[in-house]
Amino acid sequence: MSIIPMLAVHDAAAAISFYRSVFSATEANRMVTEDGKTSHAEIRVGDARFMVADEFPEHNTAAETLGGTPVILYITVDDALETVNNAVAAGAAMLRKVAAQPHGDLVGKIKDPFGHVWMVAEPLKTVPQEK
């Protein structure tokens, strides 16, 4: 079994480009309507996958239309600081700077230009000790 999130956005082509540049995502497939909207795309980041589609009011609603999202996507990367900095340079909003967390990861929080929130984590080898 697996859970595959589907992200509805206002500009799927731009979102896919953002995920490619920031998360080194690859595109497994994309279906486009006659008017150029993406009805379905499968994106892979490492072993994980998620779907991206343009907003279709009869089928899905973009986070921007809702005024935000209650969902946070947690992604592990090799270098959290570099990834967060690249995301911000590509248009993401910084929600929390990268810092060591009690559970042992370096984590930063961003909102991508399409309204989705990401926790960007770099697993550390050891848990920081309290002083």
TAMO-V411583 format. One record per backbone hydrogen bond with DSSP energy under -0.5 kcal/mol. NH is the residue of the N-H (numbers start at 1). CO is the residue of the C=O. If there is no record, write none. Layout:
NH,CO  NH,CO
//
This chain:
5,3  7,51  8,6  9,53  15,11  16,12  17,13  18,14  19,15  20,16  21,17  22,18  23,19  24,20  25,19  26,44  28,26  28,42  29,42  31,40  33,37  36,33  39,31  39,37  40,31  41,52  42,29  43,41  43,50  44,26  45,48  48,45  50,43  51,5  52,41  53,7  54,38  55,9  59,56  60,56  63,8  64,114  66,62  67,63  67,64  68,63  73,117  74,72  75,73  75,119  77,121  83,79  84,80  85,81  86,82  87,83  88,84  89,85  90,86  91,88  92,87  93,111  95,93  95,109  96,109  99,107  101,105  104,101  106,122  107,99  107,105  108,120  109,96  110,118  111,93  112,110  112,116  115,112  117,71  118,110  119,73  120,108  120,118  121,75  121,119  122,106  123,121  124,104
//
